[in-house]
């Protein structure tokens, strides 16, 4: 399944003020979605969908959102309740992303119906649509066929359909290409690490192969790390510029010692874990990993951007990296 709108699976917003919503944010799309909502008093009660719809519309009106009719909002609210989704989660998500109300109820029925048939959990149906609303524009039969093909793809115990519920961009990528990419990655990462790599970094299945290899080669050749360290982090979900900037900030400050894992398999432990370096917020990275200030890191980020534009001065082994990358691309690119 392909669509030129696949890159539109992103966004952020505010949270319903009367509901505590346990949020998660997709590391790739940056779209925030509700894992589960609950009332602030923690209580459970029998609810009226009409009363709750009124409450939701009042909340949206306070935000200046008044373009959705009561009839349409009530119909979607009831549909989500019928799926078995808690009202707190529904209100949290629709308040967070009122644009979800812009889609016809028939599209919600078609998409959720196909996903229910596939055995997808009700909350994950809402999460998937919140992460990638263009799922509602896909024809039911096309979505059904793609789901069936993804269900057949497994990496170890990891089922690709399960992965697609939190990274729904996979639903817009031809399963045949995903299968080929898994084979390519399997030529670099052993089975024991391949499923972990894909679980932590699902974008390696859909990004351009050159982009994936660029990041792997930098972490391997410049940072001196091997497959286990790469697979256990989410570094490959980040941009190459992010990876370079985080590493160089530590390296130039004397806080990163390039390990030699061939001589000492534990030498990487002299540094922070790759996940600590790459998967943290700017503030946490600067303060807790580098023990410097966030302002210093932001200044360095700007400097790295300028260096990238002028030609990076720090890739001493660039020729070697390019040769190795070329070999990977020649052997595995499809």
C-alpha positions as CSV (number, residue, x, y, z in Angstrom):
1,X,0.0,0.0,0.0
2,X,1.5,3.3,-1.0
3,X,0.4,6.9,-0.7
4,X,2.2,10.2,-1.1
5,X,0.6,11.3,2.2
6,X,2.4,8.7,4.3
7,X,4.8,11.4,5.6
8,X,1.8,13.1,7.2
9,X,1.7,10.7,10.2
10,X,2.9,13.2,12.7
11,X,1.7,16.0,15.1
12,X,1.3,17.1,18.7
13,X,-1.3,18.9,20.8
14,X,-2.8,19.5,24.2
15,X,-4.4,17.2,26.7
16,X,-8.0,17.1,28.0
17,X,-7.8,19.1,31.3
18,X,-10.2,16.8,33.2
19,X,-8.5,13.6,32.3
20,X,-5.2,12.1,33.1
21,X,-3.9,10.6,29.9
22,X,-0.9,8.2,29.9
23,X,0.9,9.4,26.8
24,X,3.4,7.9,24.5
25,X,5.2,9.5,21.6
26,X,6.2,7.7,18.5
27,X,10.0,8.0,18.2
28,X,9.7,8.3,14.5
29,X,6.6,10.3,13.8
30,X,6.7,12.4,17.0
31,X,2.9,12.1,17.1
32,X,1.6,11.9,20.7
33,X,-1.1,9.3,21.4
34,X,-2.9,8.0,24.5
35,X,-2.0,4.6,25.9
36,X,-4.9,4.9,28.3
37,X,-6.8,7.6,30.0
38,X,-8.5,7.7,33.4
39,X,-10.4,10.1,35.5
40,X,-8.4,12.1,38.0
41,X,-10.3,10.5,40.9
42,X,-9.5,7.1,39.5
43,X,-13.2,6.1,39.7
44,X,-15.2,4.0,37.3
45,X,-18.8,4.7,36.4
46,X,-21.5,4.0,33.9
47,X,-21.5,6.9,31.5
48,X,-23.9,8.5,29.0
49,X,-22.3,8.9,25.6
50,X,-24.5,11.9,25.0
51,X,-23.4,13.6,28.2
52,X,-19.8,12.8,27.6
53,X,-20.0,14.1,24.0
54,X,-21.4,17.4,25.4
55,X,-18.4,17.6,27.8
56,X,-16.0,16.9,25.0
57,X,-17.6,19.5,22.7
58,X,-17.4,22.1,25.6
59,X,-13.7,21.3,26.0
60,X,-13.1,21.7,22.3
61,X,-15.0,24.9,22.2
62,X,-12.8,26.3,25.0
63,X,-9.9,25.6,22.7
64,X,-11.6,27.5,19.9
65,X,-12.6,24.3,18.0
66,X,-16.3,24.5,17.0
67,X,-16.4,23.1,13.5
68,X,-17.6,19.6,14.4
69,X,-21.3,18.8,14.8
70,X,-22.8,17.2,17.8
71,X,-24.3,14.4,15.7
72,X,-20.9,13.5,14.1
73,X,-19.0,13.7,17.4
74,X,-21.6,11.5,19.2
75,X,-21.4,8.9,16.4
76,X,-17.6,8.6,16.6
77,X,-17.7,8.6,20.4
78,X,-20.2,5.8,20.4
79,X,-18.3,3.8,17.8
80,X,-15.1,4.0,19.9
81,X,-17.1,3.0,23.0
82,X,-18.5,0.0,21.1
83,X,-14.9,-1.0,20.3
84,X,-14.3,-1.3,24.0
85,X,-12.2,1.8,24.4
86,X,-12.5,3.5,27.8
87,X,-14.3,6.9,27.7
88,X,-11.3,8.6,29.3
89,X,-9.0,7.4,26.6
90,X,-11.5,8.5,23.9
91,X,-11.8,12.0,25.3
92,X,-8.1,12.3,25.9
93,X,-7.3,11.4,22.3
94,X,-10.0,13.5,20.6
95,X,-9.2,16.5,22.8
96,X,-5.5,15.9,22.0
97,X,-6.2,15.6,18.2
98,X,-9.6,17.1,17.3
99,X,-8.7,16.7,13.6
100,X,-9.6,13.0,14.0
101,X,-13.2,14.2,14.0
102,X,-12.8,15.5,10.4
103,X,-13.0,12.0,8.9
104,X,-16.4,10.5,7.9
105,X,-17.8,7.9,10.3
106,X,-18.0,5.4,7.4
107,X,-14.2,5.6,7.1
108,X,-13.8,4.9,10.8
109,X,-16.2,2.0,10.6
110,X,-14.3,0.5,7.5
111,X,-10.8,0.9,9.0
112,X,-11.6,-0.3,12.5
113,X,-13.7,-3.2,11.2
114,X,-10.7,-4.5,9.2
115,X,-8.4,-4.1,12.2
116,X,-10.9,-5.9,14.5
117,X,-11.0,-8.8,12.0
118,X,-7.3,-8.9,12.1
119,X,-7.4,-9.3,15.9
120,X,-5.9,-5.9,16.7
121,X,-6.6,-4.7,20.2
122,X,-9.2,-1.9,20.3
123,X,-6.9,0.7,22.0
124,X,-4.1,-0.1,19.5
125,X,-6.6,0.6,16.7
126,X,-7.1,4.1,18.0
127,X,-3.4,4.5,18.6
128,X,-2.6,3.5,15.0
129,X,-5.1,5.9,13.6
130,X,-3.9,8.7,15.9
131,X,-0.3,8.1,14.7
132,X,-1.3,7.9,11.1
133,X,-4.8,9.3,10.3
134,X,-4.4,8.6,6.6
135,X,-5.2,5.0,7.5
136,X,-8.8,6.2,7.3
137,X,-8.3,7.0,3.6
138,X,-7.2,3.5,2.7
139,X,-9.7,1.2,1.0
140,X,-10.8,-1.7,3.3
141,X,-9.8,-4.4,0.9
142,X,-6.3,-2.9,0.3
143,X,-5.8,-2.6,4.1
144,X,-7.0,-6.2,4.6
145,X,-4.5,-7.5,2.1
146,X,-1.6,-5.6,3.5
147,X,-2.4,-6.7,7.1
148,X,-2.6,-10.4,5.9
149,X,0.8,-10.1,4.3
150,X,2.4,-8.4,7.3
151,X,1.0,-11.1,9.6
152,X,3.1,-13.6,7.7
153,X,6.3,-11.7,8.2
154,X,8.2,-12.5,11.4
155,X,11.6,-11.8,12.8
156,X,12.3,-14.3,15.5
157,X,9.2,-13.9,17.8
158,X,8.5,-10.4,16.5
159,X,5.4,-10.3,14.3
160,X,5.4,-7.4,11.9
161,X,1.7,-6.8,12.2
162,X,2.2,-6.2,15.9
163,X,5.0,-3.7,15.1
164,X,2.8,-2.0,12.6
165,X,0.3,-1.0,15.3
166,X,2.8,1.3,16.9
167,X,4.6,2.2,13.6
168,X,1.7,2.2,11.1
169,X,3.9,3.6,8.3
170,X,4.7,0.0,7.7
171,X,1.2,-0.4,6.4
172,X,2.1,1.9,3.5
173,X,5.3,0.1,2.6
174,X,5.1,-2.9,0.2
175,X,5.5,-6.1,2.3
176,X,7.8,-7.5,-0.4
177,X,10.2,-4.7,0.1
178,X,10.0,-5.1,3.9
179,X,10.8,-8.8,3.5
180,X,13.8,-7.9,1.4
181,X,15.0,-5.3,3.8
182,X,14.8,-7.9,6.7
183,X,17.1,-10.2,4.6
184,X,19.5,-7.3,4.0
185,X,19.7,-6.4,7.7
186,X,20.0,-10.1,8.6
187,X,23.3,-10.1,6.6
188,X,24.7,-7.5,9.0
189,X,23.0,-8.4,12.3
190,X,22.8,-11.9,13.7
191,X,19.4,-13.4,14.5
192,X,19.8,-12.8,18.2
193,X,20.0,-9.1,17.6
194,X,18.0,-8.6,14.4
195,X,14.6,-8.7,16.1
196,X,15.8,-6.3,18.8
197,X,17.1,-3.9,16.2
198,X,13.8,-3.9,14.3
199,X,11.7,-3.6,17.5
200,X,13.7,-0.6,18.7
201,X,14.2,0.9,15.3
202,X,11.3,0.1,13.0
203,X,12.3,2.8,10.5
204,X,15.2,0.7,9.3
205,X,12.5,-1.2,7.4
206,X,11.3,1.8,5.5
207,X,14.1,4.3,5.4
208,X,16.3,4.5,2.3
209,X,19.0,1.8,2.5
210,X,21.7,4.4,2.0
211,X,20.4,6.3,5.0
212,X,20.4,3.2,7.2
213,X,23.9,2.3,6.2
214,X,25.2,5.8,6.7
215,X,24.1,5.6,10.4
216,X,25.3,2.1,11.0
217,X,28.7,2.9,9.5
218,X,29.1,6.0,11.6
219,X,28.3,4.2,14.8
220,X,30.5,1.3,13.9
221,X,33.6,2.9,12.4
222,X,33.7,6.3,14.1
223,X,32.2,5.5,17.5
224,X,33.7,2.0,17.6
225,X,30.6,0.1,18.5
226,X,29.3,-3.2,17.2
227,X,25.9,-4.8,16.5
228,X,24.8,-5.5,20.1
229,X,25.2,-1.9,21.1
230,X,23.4,-0.7,18.0
231,X,20.5,-3.1,18.3
232,X,19.8,-2.4,22.0
233,X,19.4,1.3,21.4
234,X,17.1,3.5,19.3
235,X,19.9,5.4,17.7
236,X,18.9,4.4,14.1
237,X,15.6,6.1,14.7
238,X,17.5,9.4,14.8
239,X,19.0,11.4,12.0
240,X,22.6,11.0,11.1
241,X,23.2,14.6,12.1
242,X,21.7,13.9,15.6
243,X,24.0,10.8,15.9
244,X,27.1,12.8,14.9
245,X,26.3,15.8,17.1
246,X,25.7,13.7,20.3
247,X,28.9,11.7,19.7
248,X,31.1,14.7,18.8
249,X,29.9,16.8,21.8
250,X,31.1,14.1,24.1
251,X,34.2,13.3,22.1
252,X,35.5,16.8,21.9
253,X,34.8,17.4,25.6
254,X,37.0,14.3,26.3
255,X,34.0,12.4,27.6
256,X,34.0,9.6,25.0
257,X,36.8,7.1,24.6
258,X,36.6,5.2,21.3
259,X,36.5,1.5,22.3
260,X,38.5,-1.2,20.7
261,X,36.2,-4.2,21.0
262,X,38.5,-6.5,19.2
263,X,41.1,-6.1,21.9
264,X,38.8,-5.6,24.8
265,X,35.2,-6.7,24.4
266,X,34.2,-4.6,27.5
267,X,36.0,-1.4,26.4
268,X,32.7,0.2,25.4
269,X,31.7,0.2,29.1
270,X,34.1,3.1,29.7
271,X,31.4,5.3,28.0
272,X,27.8,5.9,28.6
273,X,25.4,3.4,26.9
274,X,24.6,4.3,23.3
275,X,20.9,4.6,24.3
276,X,21.9,7.2,27.0
277,X,23.8,9.1,24.4
278,X,21.2,9.0,21.6
279,X,17.8,8.3,23.1
280,X,17.6,11.1,25.7
281,X,16.2,14.6,25.6
282,X,18.7,17.5,25.0
283,X,18.4,18.6,28.7
284,X,19.0,15.1,30.1
285,X,21.8,14.4,27.7
286,X,23.6,17.7,28.4
287,X,23.1,17.6,32.2
288,X,23.2,14.0,33.1
289,X,25.4,12.4,30.4
290,X,27.8,15.2,29.5
291,X,27.5,17.1,32.8
292,X,27.4,20.3,30.9
293,X,24.6,22.8,30.3
294,X,21.9,22.6,27.7
295,X,22.9,26.0,26.4
296,X,26.4,24.7,25.7
297,X,24.9,21.8,23.8
298,X,22.6,24.0,21.8
299,X,25.6,26.2,20.8
300,X,27.5,23.1,19.8
301,X,24.5,21.9,17.7
302,X,24.6,25.1,15.7
303,X,28.4,24.8,15.2
304,X,28.0,21.2,13.9
305,X,25.4,22.3,11.4
306,X,27.8,24.9,10.1
307,X,30.6,22.4,9.9
308,X,28.4,20.0,8.0
309,X,27.6,22.7,5.5
310,X,31.3,23.5,5.1
311,X,32.5,19.9,5.1
312,X,33.0,17.9,8.3
313,X,36.5,18.1,9.8
314,X,36.2,15.2,12.1
315,X,35.7,12.1,9.9
316,X,39.4,11.1,9.8
317,X,38.4,7.7,8.4
318,X,35.9,8.9,5.9
319,X,37.5,7.2,2.9
320,X,37.5,3.9,4.8
321,X,33.8,4.5,5.8
322,X,32.8,5.3,2.2
323,X,34.6,2.2,0.9
324,X,32.9,0.0,3.4
325,X,29.5,1.6,2.8
326,X,29.9,1.1,-0.9
327,X,30.6,-2.6,-0.3
328,X,27.4,-3.0,1.8
329,X,25.3,-1.1,-0.8
330,X,26.7,-3.2,-3.7
331,X,26.0,-6.4,-1.9
332,X,22.7,-5.7,-0.2
333,X,20.9,-2.8,-1.8
334,X,17.8,-3.7,-3.8
